[in-house]
């Protein structure tokens, strides 16, 4: 039996123009390989012949009735395209299974376009759905991962994808879930607050296999790599003999454990993404990010940096406590903290999150056009800014942070951080090209002070 797995094209590829993406990714067709579909391929029962179609690489895919089942994974910004594909395949008589974050959050909506919806982890859901088809049992409308919560995190099948298509071809998932309960985050809503770890042996085997094909640098694509410090320490000790380099995402509480930080660095950790959200205490309270105090950020960052681990900060703009000055303050903090990279997504009330339910109750959602739920479009009514001001503040933040003068002050010339320099210059090149192509000046926070905010920035 034949199974086709599809990664729908994302509107994110057109927000900044495809040629800008190509410039920022050194000519690759996409940023990350779809590890979610590679995991689905790995857990499909052996009698299934599996292929992966990634529209982010191939462009729009036309439905063909040459398969038995199509399974489509979708984030919220991919949902509309996923539904178009699903409807086209169902018209051909092909069974359709939808999964991923968006269908998991809104299964009733997804079921209007699918024969079944897999909610949460593929390991505990997709094999059951496929086995029902093989044994001619009727498909259930939903398959929930909580009905099989102990299904181990699988090793993805990367042989079905072309490594030359992706800037990051070897993302490795080591953990799932997050013990925190931030209002804006889909992770606890979809994957639960119980923190789950993959077997250390499975991770090491996946890395060794990739090393045989020339890989030496890896991204651990986790929400919180060190949610379990004891387990993370064990993994780091197993990584040390491999002499690889890696990066991942952690919560800032990693700063409490010098022993683990030392082991992470010794095992090849080059950098960590920290979800900081804001240096404003009121904003953290609003987001229910109660496990850390904003006034401890700088000290905690210094502790991590003392182990020669580079840091990338993620800040979210648009909370009710935010105005353009607080957005500027976040960029100033990122400069002061010496972050090598930083991103500034607009608060997006994704379905399944507490903030979505609250804004819907307050009638503050401007649209439920899922294409616009992308971190770059204002889809709700901000409290202390207009939508135009919020979008301008976001782009001013990116441009301020990635200007060459800023990069030199943050990265310095010694010790030379080659990869960080390349990334900073690539992003700045992309930003300059974008605004040149649009015929607009590069945005700045001084535009607010001088009353110059151009429509459409």
N, C-alpha and C positions, 0 to 999 in steps of 0.2 A: 504494500500500500504506500502511496506517495503523499508526503506531507511537505507543504511549502510554508516557510516562515517568512513573514514580511515585516520589515522596519519601514513604516510610512515616512515619506518626505516630511520635513519639518519647516514651517514658515520661518524659523530662525535662519535658514540658509538664504532667504531672500531679504531679510530685514536690512542687512548690511551689504547686500549685493554679492552674488556668487564670486565675482572676481576679487572682491576684498577678502573673502574667506580664503580663496586660493593663495593670495599674497601672504596672509597671516599663518597659513599652514604649510608653507614651503612647497606649494603646488599639489599637495594631497587633495583628494576629493572630499574627505570628511575628517572630522576631528577624532572621534572615538569609534572603534569597532563596536557593533551592537552586541555586547556581552550577554545581554538578556536573551537574545535569540540563540546565541551559541550555547547557552545553558539549556534552553529548550531542546535544541538538537541533541544535546548529550543525554537528556532524560527520556527522550522518545524511545519506546520499546524497540528492540532490535529488528523486528519485522518491518519497520517503517523505513522507507527510502526518503531521506530528508535533504532539502535544499533551502538556502537562505537568499532572499532578495532584499537588498538594502537600497531603498530609493534615494537615500542621501548620497549614494555613489552612482546609481544607474539612471537617476531621474525617474519620472513617472512610469509606473509599471502597468501594463494592460492585463486585465483578468483573462485567464485561460482555463478552459475546462479540462486540463490534462492532469489534474491531481484529485485525490480523494478528499483531502482536508487542507484548509488554509488556516493558519494560526497567526494572528496579528497582534503585536505588542505596541502599546501607545502610551506616551506621556500625554498630558492634557493638550499641549500645543499640537500634537499629532492626531488628536481624536477625530477631527472632521475628515481628514484624509483617510484615516483608518476606516471610518464608516463608509466612505465612498467605495473603497476597495472591497469591504465586506459585502455591501449591497450588490456590487457587480459580480462577485463570485457566487453569491446565493442565487442570483438570476440564472447562473449557469448550472445550478443544481449541486454546487460544491458545498460541503459542510464548512462552517466558519466558526472558529473559536477566537474570542477576543480576550486579551489579558494585558497586564501592565498596570501602571499606577492609575490612569484615568478610568478604565473599565472597572478596576477594583474599587475605586471610590464611588462610582455611579453605575453599578451593575444593571439597574433597571433601564437606564438610558441605553447602555451598551447592548442589552438584549433585544432592543428594537432592530438591531443590525446583525445579530449573531444567533447561532444555534446554542451556544453555551458561552459562559464567561468564567474564566479562571481568576479567582480573587487571591491576590498575594503571591507567595512563592510558587514558581513553576514546578519545583521539585515535588511538591505535595499535591499538585492539582493536574497538570497536563498529562502525566502518565495514566491517571485514572480515567480522564476523558477519552484518551486514545484507546485504552483497553476496552472501554464500553463500546466504542465503535467496532473494534475488531471482533468482539464477542456478540455483536448485534443486540446489545442492550440499549435501551433508549438513553440518549444523552440527558444528563441532568441540566437544568437551566444554569446552575452555578456549581462550581467546585471550589471549596474554601480551604485555604492552606491550614487553617486552625483545626480542620478535621484530620490532618496528618502533620502535626507541628514538628515532629522529630525527623522528617525527611532531611538527610544531610545536604548541605550546600554542594552543588555538583561542580565538576571540572568542565569548563566549556569546550565545545568542539570548534577549534579555531581553523581546522583544515578546510572548512566550507567557505572561508573568506580569503581575500587577497590582501596580504600585508601591505602591499604598495599603495593601496587605496586610502590608508589611514595614517594620520599623524601619530596616534597612539594605538598600536595594534595589540599590545600585551597588557591591557588592564586585567588585574587579578582581584577577584572578590574574595575577601577573607572572613568578613563578618556581615551580619544583618541585624537590623533593629537598633533602637536607641533607648536608653533608660529615661531620657528627658522627655518633657511634654510641652515643647515650645508651640505656641498657637499657630504659627505659620508653616509648620513643617509637616510634610506628608508621611514621613517615615514612621512615627509612632501610630498614625492612623491606619496605615496600610500594612506595615510589617510588624507592628506591635512594639511594646516597650521592653519586652524580654530580649536581652542581648544574646545573640547566637553566634558561635564561632565555627568555622570550617575546620576540618582535621588538619593539623600541621603537616602531616605526611602528604596529604593531597596537594597542599600549597607548594611544598618543596618539589614534589614530582612535576607539577605544572611548570614551575620555574626552570627545573633542569631540562625539561623537554624544550622549552623556549630557548634556553642557552645553546642547545645543540643546533639551533637555527640562527645563531648569531646574536640573540638578544642579551643585553647586559644591564639594561635599565627598565624598571617596572613601575607601573602605577597600581597601587592597591586601591581599588575603586570602592572604598567603604565610606559609610557615613561617619564612622567613629572607630578607627583602627584599634585604638587602645581602650575601648570600653571595659575590657577585662584585662587588668594590668598583668596578672599572673600568666594568662594565656599569651599575651603579647610578648612577654619576656621569653617564654619558651620558644615562640616563633623566631624571635631575634637571634637567640643562641643557635638555632638550626640554620639561619641565614648566613651567619658569620663565615663559615668555611667556603661559601659559594662565591664570595667576593663580587657581589652584584651591587647595584645602586638602585634606590627606590624612593618613592614619595607617596604620601597618602593624606588623608584628612583625619583630624582628631578634634575632640573638644579640648579646651584650654586647660582642663584639669590635669592633663599630662604633665603640666609644670610642677605638680606636687611630688613627682617621682623621679628623682635624679638618677637612681639606679636604672630605671627603664629607659630614660633618655640617653644615658651613656651606652646602653646595650643597643638602642635603636641606631645611634650614630655608628657604633662599631659594626653593625650589621649592614651598613650601607645607606642609611636614611640621609637623603640630601635635603628634603624639604617637606613641610606639612602645610596643609590648608587649615586655617582656623576659622570657624564660623563665629565671628565676633559680633555681627549684626549692627552694633552701635557702641560708641564710647559714652553714650548718654544713659545714666542710670534709670531715668524715667522710661526710656524706650525699652530697656531690658525688662523692667517690671511689666510694662504693657504686653510684651511678647511672652511673658511667663518664663523667661530665661532666668530662673531663680537660683540656679546652682552656682553662680559666680557673680561677683561684684565688678562693675565697670571700673571702679577706682583701683582694682588690683590688676587690670589688664597689662599695663606697662611693665610692672615688676614681673609678672608671669611670663611675658614675652621675652624679657631679658634672660630669665632662667633657661628658657628653651634655646635661645640664641647662643648662650654660653657653651652649649654642646655643639656649636658649629652646625646647627640645623637651620636652614633658611625657612622663612615663613611667608605665607601668602594669606592675606586677610580677606574675608568676605563680609561686606557690609550691606545692609538692606535699607533702601530709602523709601519713605512713604508712610511710616507709622504715624499715629495721631499726634505724637510728640514732635514730629519732624517739621522743620521748615528749611529754607535753603541754607540758612546759617548753620543748622545742625548737620546738614549734608557736607558743607564746607569743613566743619569741625572734624568730621569723620576722615576726610582726606588729609587734613592737617595731622591728625593722630597717626594715620598710616605712614606719613612722612617721618614723624617723630619716632615711631616705633621701628623704623628701618625695614619695613616689609619689602621683600624683593618683588612681590606681585600683589595686586589687589583688584577685587571686582566689586561692582556696585549695582546689583540688580534692583529693580523696582519691586517693592512688596507686591506679591501676586497671591490673591486669595484662592489657592487651588482647592478644588472640590476634595472633600474628605478632611479638611483642616478646620480648626475651631474658628479661625479668622473668616473663612468662607461663610460659615453658618451665621456668624455675628454680623457681617456686612450684608448678608442676604436679609437677615431679620431687620436691620436698620434701613434697608432699601438703598444701600449705597453702591451696589454693583451697577456699573455703567453698561455692561454687556456680559452675555454668556456665550459670545463667539469665541470658541476655544482656541482658534488660531491666534488670538491676541493674548492668551495667557502664556506669555513667553519671557517674562522678566524684563522686557524692553518696552512694553506698552502699558499705559495706565488704564486699568479696567475697573477701577472703583473711584469714588469721589473722595479725594484727600481732604483732610480736615484743615490744615494750615497752609496749604499751597493749592494752586490750580493744577490741573493735569499738565498743562503746558510748562509750568514752573518746575514740576517734579521731573519731567522728562529732560528739561534743560539742565537741571542740577545733576542728573545722572551722567549726562554726556560731558558736562563741565568737569565732573569728578574724574572720569576716565582720562580726559585730555590733560588735566592738571597733573595727575599722578604719573602718566607715561611720557610727559615731555622729557626730552633728553637731559635738560638741566636737573629735573627731579631724579631721573635714573642715575645720573652721576653722583648726586648727593646721597642717594640711598645705597647704591651698589658699590661705589668707589672703584678704584682700579686694582686694589690689592686687599685681600686675596681675590684674584680674578674669578668672577662667577660667570663662566662662559654661557651656560644655558640660560641663566637669568637675564644676561645682557641680550642674548639673541631673542628671547621672548619679549622683553621690553621694547626692543627696536622694531620687532615685527608688528607688535600691537600699535605702536606709534605710527609706523608706516601705513598700516591699515586705516587708522583714524584720519590721518592727513589725506590719504587718497579718497576716503569716503566724502569728506567735506569739500575737497577740490572737485570731485565728480558732481556733487550737489550744487556747487557754486555758492557755498555758504562759508562764513568765517568760522574758525574753530571756536567752540563755545568756551566761556570762562565764567567764574563766579563774579567777576567784576561787572558782567552784564546785568546782574541783579542790582548792584549798587548804583549803576549808571542808568538803570531803567531800559536797557537794551536787551530785550528777550524777543527773539525773532520767532514768528509762528512756524511751527513745523519742525523745530529742532528736536 
